[in-house]
Amino acid sequence: MTCRQKEERLWLLSVSVKILYCVLVAGVHSVITVSKVSVKAGDSITIPCRYGSEYMDHVKYLCKGSHWKFCSYAVKTNQPRSSGKFSISDDKKQRIFTVTIKDLTNTDTDYWCIVEINGGADDGQYFHLSITTDTPSLSVDHQEITGFIGESINISCYYRNSGQSGLCRLGKNCVTGSSGSIDGTSVTISATVPNVFTVTMNGLKTESSGWYYCVKGELQMPVHVTVTERPTTSTLATRGSTTLSPIDPVIPERSASINLKSLIIPLSVLIFIVIVSLFIWFMMKKHKQSNAKSSAMTMAEEGVTYCNVGYKRETSGQRSHAESDMDVMYDTVVTIKQQTAKRVEAQHNDVTYSTLAPTRSVN
């Protein structure tokens, strides 16, 4: 047996002794929670507290103080909104109630998870919060992690202290070596990066949902895992919206496709409107030009004067002595000014000429 295996067995033995002690002191239906958590000042923390089935309909509460007899109520399940700093909720199906403490300060160190017993002594479990202004000695990225049935999730546990590393399910078994299983879910632990050990849960099932906690030495950090079915395309289309998950690489592409289609439709309508507007403008312009040409031709025709030229035979007695024997034909020459407002000088085209032809008299 190697030294590592001996350390793992001793650690499991110490955990078993603590659980057995809690059972002997508090009874079979004792409350189980984490023992010590490192948190940065100003942050918030959620602590899960597991209870027996006998306590399902009992009132649960959080009590502040290092000693049970002298602790004070912080929040109760029958008064869940009594304070903005504290909140509490009870999951009767999982038989776990959770307490959340916000805006942590140096005075937020000692608490109790307690179940109220009518007609008897209340049942509870103590936990300690180690408040630091620096990076916590054991922490995770998020206390809430979502996975999908049949797939896997990774939990990164960051640490600054020493001791055995592992993952435990609240009130159940732990995995401390490189691999193992918890309630039928395969668990592997790797430490390829300094001060970080990564827990991978493979083959997730619906039953895998629940509260777990990373372990490093004497510290624990609670993590809640939710396992659901992966959303399908038909489900997204029916809902009419897209729900993104940080570990889902397919849904963002689907969302981009939907956004592109929503832009193409109004853009096509806009282009169609522009084309129709240009066509109407072009036709109106062509119609105006046609009307202008017709008007110009009409005005040109009005500027021309036509006349008939005739001749008159004069008698010999009335013939002037200055005239010859030939008859003379006269005509009137008329000048017509064009009806153009901008014309200043008369052009040669503005004068109408007529030809005078001599006619020989008939004897």
Backbone torsions as a table, in degrees:
resi	resn	phi	psi	omega
1	MET	NA	127.7	-179.1
2	THR	-77.1	166.5	178.6
3	CYS	-64.6	-35.9	179.3
4	ARG	-62.9	-42.8	178.9
5	GLN	-65.2	-37.3	177.9
6	LYS	-64.1	-41.9	179.1
7	GLU	-63.2	-40.4	179.6
8	GLU	-63.9	-42.1	-179.8
9	ARG	-67.0	-40.5	178.1
10	LEU	-64.6	-37.9	179.5
11	TRP	-66.8	-44.3	177.4
12	LEU	-62.4	-36.7	178.9
13	LEU	-65.6	-41.2	179.7
14	SER	-65.4	-40.0	177.6
15	VAL	-63.9	-42.2	179.7
16	SER	-63.3	-38.5	179.3
17	VAL	-64.8	-40.7	179.2
18	LYS	-63.6	-44.1	179.0
19	ILE	-63.5	-41.7	179.3
20	LEU	-64.1	-38.5	178.7
21	TYR	-62.8	-43.5	179.4
22	CYS	-62.5	-38.8	-179.8
23	VAL	-66.4	-41.7	-178.5
24	LEU	-69.0	-36.3	-177.5
25	VAL	-79.0	-46.1	-173.2
26	ALA	-97.2	-9.9	-179.5
27	GLY	101.6	177.8	-176.6
28	VAL	-64.9	-36.1	-175.7
29	HIS	-96.8	38.4	-177.7
30	SER	-69.6	159.6	176.8
31	VAL	-86.0	137.0	-179.4
32	ILE	-120.6	133.1	177.7
33	THR	-151.1	-178.9	175.9
34	VAL	-73.8	162.3	-176.3
35	SER	-102.8	-39.4	-177.5
36	LYS	-147.1	128.8	-177.3
37	VAL	-129.8	135.2	177.6
38	SER	-97.1	125.5	-175.8
39	VAL	-137.1	145.5	177.3
40	LYS	-83.1	141.4	179.3
41	ALA	-59.9	137.8	-179.0
42	GLY	93.8	-19.4	179.0
43	ASP	-84.1	-177.0	176.1
44	SER	-125.0	160.9	-178.4
45	ILE	-144.2	142.9	175.6
46	THR	-114.3	127.2	-177.4
47	ILE	-114.6	125.9	176.2
48	PRO	-90.3	143.6	179.4
49	CYS	-131.3	116.5	-177.5
50	ARG	-93.3	142.5	-179.7
51	TYR	-135.6	165.7	-179.0
52	GLY	-77.6	162.7	-178.4
53	SER	-62.4	-24.5	178.7
54	GLU	-65.2	-21.1	-175.7
55	TYR	-101.1	13.9	-172.9
56	MET	-57.8	-42.5	-176.0
57	ASP	-98.8	11.1	-179.7
58	HIS	-86.3	159.9	175.8
59	VAL	-77.4	134.4	175.9
60	LYS	-113.9	150.0	-179.8
61	TYR	-153.0	161.8	176.1
62	LEU	-105.2	130.8	-178.0
63	CYS	-120.4	133.1	-176.5
64	LYS	-101.8	128.5	179.0
65	GLY	143.6	154.7	-177.8
66	SER	-79.5	-23.2	-179.4
67	HIS	-116.1	135.6	-177.1
68	TRP	-56.0	-47.7	-173.1
69	LYS	-67.2	-23.2	-174.7
70	PHE	-113.3	7.3	179.8
71	CYS	-75.4	158.8	-178.0
72	SER	-118.6	146.8	179.4
73	TYR	-60.5	134.7	173.9
74	ALA	-106.7	-47.0	178.5
75	VAL	-161.8	148.2	-178.5
76	LYS	-130.1	155.3	-179.5
77	THR	-66.8	-26.9	176.6
78	ASN	-87.8	-0.7	173.3
79	GLN	-141.3	64.6	-170.6
80	PRO	-69.7	-17.5	-176.3
81	ARG	-115.3	31.9	-177.0
82	SER	-75.7	-16.9	-178.4
83	SER	-149.4	145.6	177.8
84	GLY	-79.6	-22.7	-179.4
85	LYS	-77.7	-32.1	-176.1
86	PHE	-117.8	147.0	172.7
87	SER	-144.6	155.9	-176.6
88	ILE	-145.7	145.6	176.4
89	SER	-145.4	153.5	-175.0
90	ASP	-126.2	117.5	175.4
91	ASP	-99.0	96.7	-175.0
92	LYS	-71.7	-26.1	178.3
93	LYS	-66.9	-43.4	177.5
94	GLN	-84.9	-12.2	-175.8
95	ARG	58.2	48.2	178.5
96	ILE	-137.9	126.9	170.2
97	PHE	-108.8	143.0	-176.7
98	THR	-116.7	144.7	177.0
99	VAL	-122.4	137.2	179.0
100	THR	-118.5	130.9	179.6
101	ILE	-118.6	124.4	-176.5
102	LYS	-105.7	162.7	175.2
103	ASP	46.9	60.4	-176.0
104	LEU	-65.7	140.1	176.4
105	THR	-126.9	179.6	-178.8
106	ASN	-66.0	-16.0	179.3
107	THR	-87.9	-9.7	-179.1
108	ASP	-91.5	74.8	-174.6
109	THR	-118.5	-38.6	-171.5
110	ASP	-119.7	124.9	-178.3
111	TYR	-142.5	164.6	176.6
112	TRP	-132.2	134.1	167.0
113	CYS	-91.7	121.2	-171.5
114	ILE	-132.2	141.5	171.7
115	VAL	-107.2	130.0	-178.0
116	GLU	-79.5	129.0	-179.6
117	ILE	-111.6	117.2	179.4
118	ASN	-72.4	125.3	178.8
119	GLY	76.9	14.8	179.1
120	GLY	-158.2	-178.1	-180.0
121	ALA	-73.2	137.0	178.9
122	ASP	-65.6	156.6	-179.3
123	ASP	-113.5	132.8	-177.5
124	GLY	-157.8	174.6	-179.9
125	GLN	-140.6	138.1	-177.1
126	TYR	-89.1	144.0	169.4
127	PHE	-140.6	152.9	-175.7
128	HIS	-118.3	135.5	175.4
129	LEU	-106.1	122.4	177.6
130	SER	-94.8	103.8	-175.1
131	ILE	-88.8	130.0	-179.5
132	THR	-133.6	150.6	175.6
133	THR	-89.4	-9.1	179.1
134	ASP	-102.2	-168.8	177.4
135	THR	-65.0	133.8	179.6
136	PRO	-59.0	152.5	-179.1
137	SER	-70.7	-25.6	175.8
138	LEU	-145.8	124.7	-176.6
139	SER	-151.2	168.0	176.0
140	VAL	-132.0	164.8	178.7
141	ASP	-65.8	-47.0	-178.6
142	HIS	-143.0	144.0	176.0
143	GLN	-81.6	-13.6	178.9
144	GLU	-115.4	123.3	179.7
145	ILE	-129.7	137.5	180.0
146	THR	-114.7	135.1	176.3
147	GLY	-132.2	172.3	-177.6
148	PHE	-119.3	148.7	-176.4
149	ILE	-57.2	132.1	179.0
150	GLY	83.1	-8.1	-178.8
151	GLU	-104.9	-163.1	-176.4
152	SER	-133.0	161.0	174.8
153	ILE	-135.4	156.6	177.1
154	ASN	-118.5	135.8	176.0
155	ILE	-118.7	115.1	178.5
156	SER	-93.3	121.4	-178.5
157	CYS	-110.7	115.1	-177.6
158	TYR	-96.2	133.7	-176.1
159	TYR	-138.1	157.2	175.7
160	ARG	-128.9	-4.7	-179.6
161	ASN	-102.8	-179.6	179.7
162	SER	-111.7	168.1	178.3
163	GLY	127.9	179.5	-177.7
164	GLN	-70.5	137.4	178.0
165	SER	-99.5	148.9	178.0
166	GLY	-177.8	176.7	175.8
167	LEU	-130.3	131.6	179.5
168	CYS	-125.5	151.2	170.0
169	ARG	-98.7	135.2	-173.7
170	LEU	-57.3	120.2	178.4
171	GLY	81.3	2.9	-178.4
172	LYS	-130.6	-152.8	-172.0
173	ASN	-84.0	172.1	-178.2
174	CYS	-126.9	159.3	171.1
175	VAL	-122.1	121.1	-177.1
176	THR	-117.4	-19.1	178.4
177	GLY	-84.0	-158.7	-179.6
178	SER	-75.9	-21.2	179.7
179	SER	-157.2	164.0	179.6
180	GLY	171.9	-163.2	178.5
181	SER	-146.3	150.0	176.5
182	ILE	-130.3	114.5	-179.4
183	ASP	52.6	41.6	177.2
184	GLY	83.8	-1.3	177.8
185	THR	-98.3	126.1	-179.0
186	SER	-70.6	135.2	-178.2
187	VAL	-129.4	129.3	174.0
188	THR	-124.8	145.4	-178.8
189	ILE	-124.9	126.9	178.6
190	SER	-130.2	153.4	-179.5
191	ALA	-137.5	70.3	-179.1
192	THR	-87.6	-18.2	179.7
193	VAL	-111.5	136.7	179.5
194	PRO	-58.3	137.7	176.5
195	ASN	63.3	21.5	176.3
196	VAL	-142.2	129.0	168.4
197	PHE	-120.1	136.2	-173.5
198	THR	-107.8	127.3	178.0
199	VAL	-102.8	125.4	178.5
200	THR	-114.0	124.4	177.2
201	MET	-106.4	117.3	-176.1
202	ASN	-106.4	154.1	176.9
203	GLY	60.8	51.3	-176.0
204	LEU	-63.2	144.5	175.5
205	LYS	-126.2	167.2	177.5
206	THR	-59.4	-36.3	179.9
207	GLU	-68.4	-12.1	179.5
208	SER	-74.8	-14.3	178.8
209	SER	-64.1	139.0	178.2
210	GLY	152.7	-171.0	-177.9
211	TRP	-96.5	130.3	175.1
212	TYR	-124.2	174.3	172.3
213	TYR	-153.9	137.9	173.3
214	CYS	-73.2	145.4	-179.7
215	VAL	-124.7	132.9	172.3
216	LYS	-145.4	105.1	-175.7
217	GLY	64.7	-123.6	-178.8
218	GLU	-93.0	-0.8	-176.7
219	LEU	-100.7	150.2	174.0
220	GLN	-133.2	152.2	175.3
221	MET	-135.3	112.7	-177.3
222	PRO	-68.3	143.0	176.5
223	VAL	-139.3	130.8	178.0
224	HIS	-101.8	128.9	-179.4
225	VAL	-110.1	128.5	175.8
226	THR	-115.6	123.8	-178.6
227	VAL	-113.3	124.1	180.0
228	THR	-135.1	175.0	174.4
229	GLU	-78.0	143.4	178.1
230	ARG	-68.6	132.4	178.8
231	PRO	-62.1	141.6	178.2
232	THR	-103.5	171.3	-179.3
233	THR	-63.8	-41.9	-179.3
234	SER	-64.9	-36.0	179.1
235	THR	-65.3	-42.0	179.3
236	LEU	-65.3	-39.8	-179.7
237	ALA	-66.5	-36.8	-179.5
238	THR	-67.7	-40.8	-178.9
239	ARG	-73.5	-25.1	179.5
240	GLY	77.0	13.2	178.0
241	SER	-147.2	164.5	-177.9
242	THR	-117.4	128.8	177.2
243	THR	-105.1	120.7	-176.5
244	LEU	-95.0	143.8	175.9
245	SER	-123.6	141.4	-177.6
246	PRO	-64.9	-14.6	-179.7
247	ILE	-114.6	15.5	179.8
248	ASP	-108.2	104.2	-176.5
249	PRO	-81.5	-10.3	-174.0
250	VAL	-90.5	-38.8	-173.7
251	ILE	-63.4	-39.7	176.9
252	PRO	-59.1	-37.2	177.4
253	GLU	-64.5	-39.9	178.7
254	ARG	-64.2	-38.7	179.2
255	SER	-65.7	-39.7	178.8
256	ALA	-64.1	-37.7	178.4
257	SER	-64.1	-42.6	179.5
258	ILE	-63.8	-42.4	179.8
259	ASN	-64.7	-37.4	178.9
260	LEU	-64.6	-42.5	178.3
261	LYS	-63.1	-38.4	-179.7
262	SER	-67.0	-23.3	177.4
263	LEU	-86.1	-33.3	-177.0
264	ILE	-63.6	-41.9	-175.6
265	ILE	-61.2	-55.2	179.1
266	PRO	-65.1	-31.1	177.8
267	LEU	-65.6	-40.7	177.7
268	SER	-63.0	-42.3	178.5
269	VAL	-62.0	-41.3	-179.9
270	LEU	-63.6	-43.9	178.8
271	ILE	-61.8	-41.8	178.6
272	PHE	-61.7	-42.2	179.6
273	ILE	-63.7	-40.9	179.6
274	VAL	-63.6	-43.4	-179.7
275	ILE	-62.3	-45.5	179.3
276	VAL	-62.5	-41.0	179.9
277	SER	-63.2	-42.5	177.9
278	LEU	-63.6	-40.1	179.2
279	PHE	-63.2	-45.1	179.0
280	ILE	-62.8	-42.3	179.1
281	TRP	-62.1	-41.7	-179.8
282	PHE	-64.0	-42.4	-179.8
283	MET	-65.9	-40.6	178.8
284	MET	-65.1	-40.5	179.5
285	LYS	-64.5	-42.7	178.7
286	LYS	-63.0	-39.5	178.6
287	HIS	-64.3	-40.5	179.4
288	LYS	-65.4	-41.1	179.2
289	GLN	-63.5	-39.1	178.6
290	SER	-63.5	-42.3	178.5
291	ASN	-64.3	-36.8	-179.2
292	ALA	-66.4	-41.1	178.8
293	LYS	-63.7	-42.8	179.5
294	SER	-61.5	-40.8	-179.8
295	SER	-65.5	-39.1	-179.8
296	ALA	-65.7	-40.8	179.6
297	MET	-65.0	-39.2	179.2
298	THR	-62.8	-43.4	-179.1
299	MET	-67.0	-35.6	179.1
300	ALA	-65.9	-38.4	179.6
301	GLU	-68.0	-32.4	-179.8
302	GLU	-71.5	-20.5	-178.9
303	GLY	-82.9	1.2	-178.0
304	VAL	-107.7	131.5	179.2
305	THR	-113.9	128.2	179.3
306	TYR	-105.1	146.3	176.8
307	CYS	-144.9	151.6	177.4
308	ASN	-97.7	132.7	-178.8
309	VAL	-104.8	125.1	177.2
310	GLY	-123.0	172.4	179.6
311	TYR	-130.4	157.5	-177.7
312	LYS	-132.0	128.3	178.3
313	ARG	-84.2	130.7	177.8
314	GLU	-97.5	148.0	177.0
315	THR	-75.0	159.9	-176.2
316	SER	-68.9	-25.2	-179.3
317	GLY	-75.4	-26.0	-177.7
318	GLN	-95.2	-1.2	-175.6
319	ARG	-73.2	135.1	-179.4
320	SER	-74.3	151.0	-177.7
321	HIS	-71.3	-21.6	-178.5
322	ALA	-80.3	-13.6	-176.4
323	GLU	-92.0	157.9	175.5
324	SER	-89.1	-173.3	-178.2
325	ASP	-71.3	-12.6	-177.0
326	MET	-83.8	143.1	175.0
327	ASP	-70.6	145.6	179.0
328	VAL	-111.9	133.8	179.1
329	MET	-111.6	128.0	-178.1
330	TYR	-107.1	153.2	176.0
331	ASP	-146.5	155.9	-179.8
332	THR	-95.7	132.4	178.0
333	VAL	-99.7	122.9	-177.1
334	VAL	-118.5	134.6	176.5
335	THR	-100.9	126.0	-178.7
336	ILE	-109.0	122.6	177.9
337	LYS	-82.0	130.9	179.9
338	GLN	-66.3	145.4	-177.6
339	GLN	-85.4	57.1	179.0
340	THR	-117.7	125.3	-173.0
341	ALA	-68.4	-30.0	-172.9
342	LYS	-92.2	-3.9	-177.5
343	ARG	-78.5	132.9	-177.0
344	VAL	-107.0	-48.8	-176.4
345	GLU	-106.4	147.0	177.2
346	ALA	-76.7	136.3	178.8
347	GLN	-98.7	169.3	178.6
348	HIS	-62.4	-28.0	-179.1
349	ASN	-71.6	-13.6	-179.1
350	ASP	-79.7	-6.2	-176.2
351	VAL	-107.1	131.7	178.7
352	THR	-101.9	123.3	-179.3
353	TYR	-106.0	152.1	173.7
354	SER	-133.1	152.3	-176.4
355	THR	-99.9	133.6	179.3
356	LEU	-101.1	119.9	-178.9
357	ALA	-111.1	132.8	178.2
358	PRO	-75.4	145.7	179.0
359	THR	-127.3	126.0	-178.0
360	ARG	-75.5	134.1	-179.1
361	SER	-74.0	152.9	-178.7
362	VAL	-98.8	132.0	-179.9
363	ASN	-75.1	NA	NA
